[in-house]
Amino acid sequence: MLRASGIPSSGPRSSGTTGEDRLSSSPGLLLKHMEKISNIKYVDASYFYNKNLPTKLSIHEAYGYTRKSKKNITIEFIKQISKNKDNKQIIKGLIIPANALTSLNKNFEIQGLQKIKIGSNISVVWRDIVYIANMPKRDCSIMYSEGILDKATNSYLVLKNPETIKTHPLPIKNHPQKKPKYYMIPKSFITEIKII
């Protein structure tokens, strides 16, 4: 069972930016503007309790008020109306790693992955999508997984018999609570990978 001790320190780092930029100026992103509402397509990590895994990542779609920082995309389904311009509360929305966009996830390279053989026991640190409701804006969750590298494609890794914990924000806890047989993680979510 994974514990808090011995976990790599991989909390969110400052992006060095003070504001968020509208996505309209970013080339190559699958983004369609409809006045103030945007449409984004993105991928997500998935876990499975049997061997019936899909052969590719599922594509998800969301509509809302979209903003981009250096590391994240925030899409608000419901925007709070307030006279206070500094109000950072989100009623309902998602915080997504910027690399989760479908246009950026293909053929994503991970340094050192080519040296790791299928069947190796590995650890993976990765950033997960967060659903938020009635809470301040924040960064994506930081996840730590250990398992057997079962498959590696140009867009995702599959871990067999994985154990995964959310290390940030606190509290640290297993994710999901019931241990799955497989975890499919988009390569673009991964910030660190190594053999253990």
Secondary structure by P-SEA (a helix, b strand, c coil): ccccccccccccccccccbbbbccccccccccccccbbbbbbbbbbbbcccccccbbbbbbbbccccccccbbbbbccccccccccccccccbbbbcccccccccccccccccccccccccbbbbbbbbbbbccccccccbbbbbbcccccccccbbbbcbbbbbbcccccccccccccccbbbbccccccccccc
